[in-house]
């Protein structure tokens, strides 16, 4: 087949809305019924397919099909009339080892080199298999395609004698037309041009650029400007086709709004606006946004993100993950609400963070600048809500600049410490064996105002229990042989029923028992003192009686 004949065939295929991914053949043939569109795909060449259909009301339907599934779009009873655009992507066969290499390359940041190597080895496809087109719905049914529209004779010729085909005219010199030119079978005598300088007039209008360059290094790609599909139910559109590459990189469909794409004199691009303010300016009545969609034809997992804004927020939406709004900024948020410096420091409320996380507040509110970590689950459970890691201890600093107090707290080797840095030694040290050492006095709350359930105890009874309470000399197993003296918690709890459980003794309880025992002992002493005083009185009386009797004998 000569090149000119092939180009005619290709033009017919493209006019039918069938994008040709390669000169070897099309990926799928569309079959239109009244209520459904079906794509006859080359099943063996692909692991699956992704079909996206854009509907006249602005809705977009995306469906995935596995290999062997019928690729079908059902119209539905509530279908709107109008043009439906579609895009069909083939998902190539990519084995698990390739996916693993791609995932590792993504983490390492060298995916471009790895992808090129895999393509060179034939383990990844060179190009994405994709075709696009359109079909028309009228009166609730898909308009089936009855073939390509013929090039009819003009109305004048149709009512008169048959057209006499003249020989082609070859003008071996410049052609200058000092007026307007009409090209096409429907041009008529005394054509009313208006302001048109060149007009293409017939039912299939195309402009083809056939570059015949043959010299080495000279560009020779052919291009075609296409206005509308040629098939019944096709798309009303304006396209630029890369005829040599069998691709259609640019298309505008009929009905696109005024200033859909507008480039001003400075190169700024406006989408739906003729007065772009920045390099890219999107103007719409409801939530201007952009979609970033990674399909899975390159071996990576499919993922879609939206970036948009409206009166409620600026947001990043994880479409694949359930349309979660992972990141949001509310209108009115102050400057540098979140600010990342050149060295990676993050500022909250400051544009010049001095640490990895710098929170700055200038308000006099009691909670302004407060950090809150909250888990709102209704299930009660122990949860880790914060963690600090460091090789050599994790220390946090708290400073009250009004009184020049600077406290550090955190882990230091095997201990947890509180340290006011202006003083010598740590004020509070809590070891990994449970030992607590403080630099000053331990004071427990003991006010009557914070207590309840008062009851009296008999000191003599407590003294009796203390008298029978075993007290030993011992060491903690984790204490390195350091000696201590005291009762066992089990014996103490059994004797007095005090405290949280029978494994611990509160210092206040132990002191209270000791005080009551002292009181009981004091009562015993007082009773003994009284008894001794009585005995002394009796002895004195006896001594006086004996002395009196002795004197009488003399």
VENJOWO-V848755 format. One record per residue. RES is the residue in one letter. PHI is phi in degrees with one decimal (* if undefined). BURIAL is I if it has 24 or more other C-alpha atoms within 12 Angstrom, else O. Layout:
res = (RES & RES)
phi = (PHI & PHI)
burial = (BURIAL & BURIAL)
This chain:
res = (X & X & X & X & X & X & X & X & X & X & X & X & X & X & X & X & X & X & X & X & X & X & X & X & X & X & X & X & X & X & X & X & X & X & X & X & X & X & X & X & X & X & X & X & X & X & X & X & X & X & X & X & X & X & X & X & X & X & X & X & X & X & X & X & X & X & X & X & X & X & X & X & X & X & X & X & X & X & X & X & X & X & X & X & X & X & X & X & X & X & X & X & X & X & X & X & X & X & X & X & X & X & X & X & X & X & X & X & X & X & X & X & X & X & X & X & X & X & X & X & X & X & X & X & X & X & X & X & X & X & X & X & X & X & X & X & X & X & X & X & X & X & X & X & X & X & X & X & X & X & X & X & X & X & X & X & X & X & X & X & X & X & X & X & X & X & X & X & X & X & X & X & X & X & X & X & X & X & X & X & X & X & X & X & X & X & X & X & X & X & X & X & X & X & X & X & X & X & X & X & X & X & X & X & X & X & X & X & X & X & X & X & X & X & X & X & X & X & X & X & X & X & X & X & X & X & X & X & X & X & X & X & X & X & X & X & X & X & X & X & X & X & X & X & X & X & X & X & X & X & X & X & X & X & X & X & X & X & X & X & X & X & X & X & X & X & X & X & X & X & X & X & X & X & X & X & X & X & X & X & X & X & X & X & X & X & X & X & X & X & X & X & X & X & X & X & X & X & X & X & X & X & X & X & X & X & X & X & X & X & X & X & X & X & X & X & X & X & X & X & X & X & X & X & X & X & X & X & X & X & X & X & X & X & X & X & X & X & X & X & X & X & X & X & X & X & X & X & X & X & X & X & X & X & X & X & X & X & X & X & X & X & X & X & X & X & X & X & X & X & X & X & X & X & X & X & X & X & X & X & X & X & X & X & X & X & X & X & X & X & X & X & X & X & X & X & X & X & X & X & X & X & X & X & X & X & X & X & X & X & X & X & X & X & X & X & X & X & X & X & X & X & X & X & X & X & X & X & X & X & X & X & X & X & X & X & X & X & X & X & X & X & X & X & X & X & X & X & X & X & X & X & X & X & X & X & X & X & X & X & X & X & X & X & X & X & X & X & X & X & X & X & X & X & X & X & X & X & X & X & X & X & X & X & X & X & X & X & X & X & X & X & X & X & X & X & X & X & X & X & X & X & X & X & X & X & X & X & X & X & X & X & X & X & X & X & X & X & X & X & X & X & X & X & X & X & X & X & X & X & X & X & X & X & X & X & X & X & X & X & X & X & X & X & X & X & X & X & X & X & X & X & X & X)
phi = (* & -70.8 & -58.5 & -63.8 & -68.6 & -61.2 & -65.0 & -66.0 & -61.1 & -63.1 & -63.2 & -64.3 & -61.6 & -66.5 & -63.8 & -78.5 & 85.6 & -106.7 & -68.6 & -104.3 & -69.4 & -157.8 & -67.5 & -74.2 & 149.0 & -84.4 & -77.1 & -153.5 & -111.4 & -87.3 & -120.9 & -106.9 & -113.2 & -64.0 & -118.0 & -154.7 & -111.5 & -127.0 & -110.5 & -85.9 & -97.2 & -84.2 & -59.7 & -67.4 & -87.9 & -137.5 & -85.7 & 174.3 & -142.6 & -122.9 & -110.9 & -121.0 & -122.2 & -98.0 & -100.6 & -61.5 & -86.3 & 95.7 & -72.4 & -124.6 & -107.1 & -123.7 & -134.4 & -109.9 & -129.1 & -82.0 & -58.5 & 98.1 & -74.5 & -75.9 & -87.8 & -135.6 & -118.7 & -84.1 & -69.8 & 90.5 & -71.2 & -98.8 & -66.7 & -86.8 & -71.9 & 138.2 & -90.2 & -109.3 & -94.3 & -133.2 & -136.5 & -117.4 & -113.8 & -90.8 & -94.1 & -73.1 & -75.3 & -129.2 & -77.5 & -63.4 & -65.4 & -66.0 & -62.2 & -65.0 & -62.7 & -67.0 & -64.0 & -65.9 & -66.2 & -62.7 & -67.6 & -80.6 & 81.4 & -118.7 & -64.2 & -60.9 & -66.8 & -67.5 & -61.7 & -63.1 & -64.5 & -66.3 & -67.2 & -61.3 & -81.9 & 77.8 & -90.4 & -128.9 & -68.5 & -68.8 & -133.2 & -77.4 & -81.2 & -147.6 & -139.8 & -138.7 & -178.8 & -154.5 & -142.8 & -109.0 & -112.9 & -135.7 & 56.9 & 79.3 & -132.7 & -73.7 & -78.8 & -76.2 & -96.4 & -98.8 & 110.8 & -83.1 & -68.5 & -75.0 & -91.5 & -77.2 & -74.4 & -67.2 & -60.1 & -65.6 & -70.3 & -64.9 & -92.8 & -112.3 & -69.7 & -57.7 & -71.1 & -93.3 & -74.7 & -89.2 & -69.8 & -60.0 & -102.3 & -112.8 & -110.9 & -80.4 & -162.5 & -62.1 & -116.1 & -116.7 & -112.4 & -89.5 & -178.6 & -106.1 & -123.9 & -118.5 & -124.0 & 138.9 & -69.1 & -98.8 & -69.8 & -125.8 & -65.0 & 62.8 & -55.2 & -88.7 & -85.2 & 60.9 & -96.2 & -68.0 & -96.0 & -127.3 & -129.7 & -103.0 & -135.5 & -174.6 & -85.2 & -137.9 & -110.1 & -142.5 & -123.9 & -112.9 & -110.3 & -105.1 & -86.7 & -96.4 & -59.9 & -126.1 & -68.9 & -62.0 & 88.1 & -88.3 & -64.4 & -137.8 & -67.5 & -101.1 & -131.7 & -138.0 & -98.0 & -117.5 & -115.3 & 77.1 & -69.9 & -101.7 & -102.6 & -61.8 & 83.0 & -74.5 & -97.3 & -85.2 & -157.3 & -122.9 & -131.9 & -114.8 & -108.2 & -82.8 & -64.6 & -67.0 & -86.1 & 55.5 & -134.4 & -121.0 & -77.8 & -140.3 & -147.4 & -123.2 & -90.6 & -61.3 & 95.9 & -57.2 & -69.3 & -57.1 & 60.5 & -54.4 & -132.1 & -137.7 & -113.9 & -86.4 & -67.5 & -95.1 & 91.9 & -73.2 & -106.8 & -109.5 & -107.3 & 68.4 & -150.0 & -97.2 & -127.1 & -63.2 & -93.9 & -119.9 & -55.4 & -133.0 & -128.1 & -106.3 & -128.1 & -152.5 & -82.9 & -151.8 & 54.8 & -60.7 & -156.8 & -127.6 & -111.6 & -115.5 & -116.9 & -99.0 & -86.9 & -96.1 & -74.0 & -98.7 & 99.3 & -89.6 & -65.6 & -63.4 & -153.4 & -126.9 & -125.0 & -115.6 & -121.0 & -150.4 & -157.6 & -155.6 & -69.1 & -91.2 & -173.9 & -100.2 & -143.0 & -119.0 & -112.6 & -86.9 & -66.2 & -62.8 & -85.5 & 99.8 & 57.9 & -75.8 & -89.2 & -69.3 & -139.9 & -141.0 & -127.2 & -87.3 & -57.9 & 91.4 & -59.2 & -69.7 & -57.0 & 59.6 & -55.6 & -133.3 & -136.6 & -108.3 & -79.4 & -63.7 & -93.6 & 92.2 & -66.4 & -108.4 & -108.2 & -115.1 & 87.2 & -143.2 & -92.5 & -134.5 & -64.0 & -105.5 & -137.1 & -58.2 & -136.1 & -124.8 & -104.1 & -120.5 & -136.1 & -118.3 & -80.3 & -90.6 & -63.8 & -70.5 & -114.8 & -69.5 & 89.1 & -71.4 & -102.4 & -129.6 & -114.9 & -136.1 & -110.3 & -98.2 & -62.2 & -78.7 & -88.3 & -75.5 & -164.3 & -73.9 & -134.0 & -82.1 & -107.3 & -168.9 & -154.7 & -123.9 & -126.3 & -159.0 & -83.5 & 120.2 & 104.7 & -117.7 & -118.0 & -109.0 & -116.3 & -124.2 & -131.9 & -104.3 & -70.2 & -71.3 & -124.0 & 56.9 & -98.8 & -131.8 & -105.6 & -116.7 & -147.7 & 147.2 & -82.4 & -138.4 & 58.4 & -96.8 & -124.6 & -111.8 & -129.3 & -117.4 & -142.1 & -81.1 & -68.7 & -78.9 & -102.9 & -86.6 & 87.0 & -81.6 & -71.3 & -143.6 & -134.2 & -120.5 & -87.9 & -75.1 & -96.7 & 97.1 & -77.7 & -117.5 & -125.5 & -119.1 & -79.9 & -122.7 & -94.4 & -90.1 & -119.8 & -102.5 & -65.4 & -146.8 & -70.6 & -59.2 & -67.0 & -108.8 & -121.5 & -152.0 & 56.9 & -71.2 & -155.2 & -94.8 & -125.5 & -91.6 & -55.3 & -65.9 & -67.7 & -62.1 & -62.2 & -63.3 & -67.9 & -64.1 & -60.9 & -96.7 & -79.6 & -66.3 & -125.2 & -124.4 & -102.7 & -154.6 & -136.2 & -71.9 & -61.3 & -99.2 & -99.9 & 67.8 & 85.0 & -65.8 & -88.6 & -137.7 & -131.9 & 159.6 & -80.6 & -85.9 & -61.0 & -62.6 & -67.4 & -64.5 & -66.6 & -67.0 & -75.0 & -123.7 & 65.5 & -102.9 & 92.1 & -68.8 & -161.1 & -96.4 & -114.8 & -138.6 & -127.8 & -76.5 & -53.9 & -64.1 & -66.1 & -63.6 & -66.9 & -64.1 & -62.4 & -62.9 & -64.1 & -63.6 & -63.4 & -63.0 & -61.6 & -61.9 & -64.5 & -63.6 & -62.1 & -62.4 & -63.2 & -62.5 & -64.0 & -64.7 & -60.8 & -65.1 & -65.8 & -65.4 & -62.2 & -65.0 & -64.3 & -62.5 & -62.2 & -66.4 & -63.5 & -61.6 & -63.4 & -63.8 & -61.6 & -66.0 & -64.2 & -62.0 & -64.3 & -66.7 & -65.0 & -65.7 & -67.4 & -66.4 & -68.3 & -72.5)
burial = (O & O & O & O & O & O & I & O & O & I & I & I & I & I & I & I & I & I & I & I & I & O & O & O & O & I & I & I & I & I & I & I & I & I & I & I & I & I & I & O & I & I & O & O & O & I & I & I & I & I & I & I & I & I & I & I & O & O & O & O & O & O & O & I & I & O & O & O & O & I & I & I & I & O & I & O & O & O & I & O & O & I & I & I & I & I & I & I & I & I & I & I & I & I & O & O & O & I & I & O & I & I & O & O & O & O & O & O & O & O & I & O & O & I & I & O & O & I & O & O & O & O & I & I & I & O & O & I & I & I & I & I & I & I & I & I & I & O & O & O & I & I & I & I & I & O & O & I & O & O & O & O & O & O & O & O & O & O & O & O & O & O & O & O & O & O & O & O & O & O & O & O & O & O & O & O & O & O & O & O & I & I & O & O & I & O & I & O & O & O & O & O & O & O & O & O & O & O & I & I & I & I & I & I & I & I & I & O & O & O & O & O & O & O & O & O & O & O & O & O & O & I & I & I & I & I & I & I & I & I & I & I & I & I & I & I & I & I & I & I & I & I & I & I & O & I & I & I & O & O & I & I & I & O & O & O & O & O & O & O & I & I & O & O & O & O & O & O & I & I & I & O & I & I & I & I & O & O & O & O & I & I & I & O & O & O & O & O & O & O & O & O & O & O & I & I & I & I & I & I & O & O & O & O & I & I & I & I & I & O & O & O & O & I & I & I & I & O & O & O & O & O & O & O & O & O & O & O & O & O & O & O & O & O & O & O & I & I & I & O & O & O & O & O & O & I & I & I & I & I & O & I & I & O & O & O & O & I & I & I & O & O & O & O & O & O & O & O & O & O & O & O & O & O & O & O & O & O & O & O & O & O & O & O & O & O & O & O & O & O & O & O & O & O & O & O & O & O & O & O & O & O & O & O & O & O & I & I & I & I & I & I & O & O & I & I & I & I & I & O & O & O & O & O & O & I & I & I & I & I & O & O & O & O & O & O & O & O & O & O & O & O & O & O & O & O & O & O & O & O & O & O & O & O & O & O & O & O & O & I & O & I & I & O & I & I & O & O & I & O & O & O & O & O & O & O & O & O & O & O & O & O & O & O & O & O & I & I & I & O & I & I & I & O & I & I & O & O & O & O & O & O & O & O & I & O & O & O & O & I & O & O & I & I & O & I & I & I & O & I & I & O & O & O & O & O & O & O & O & O & O & O & O & O & O & O & O & O & O & O & O & O & O & O & O & O & O & O & O & O & O & O & O & O)
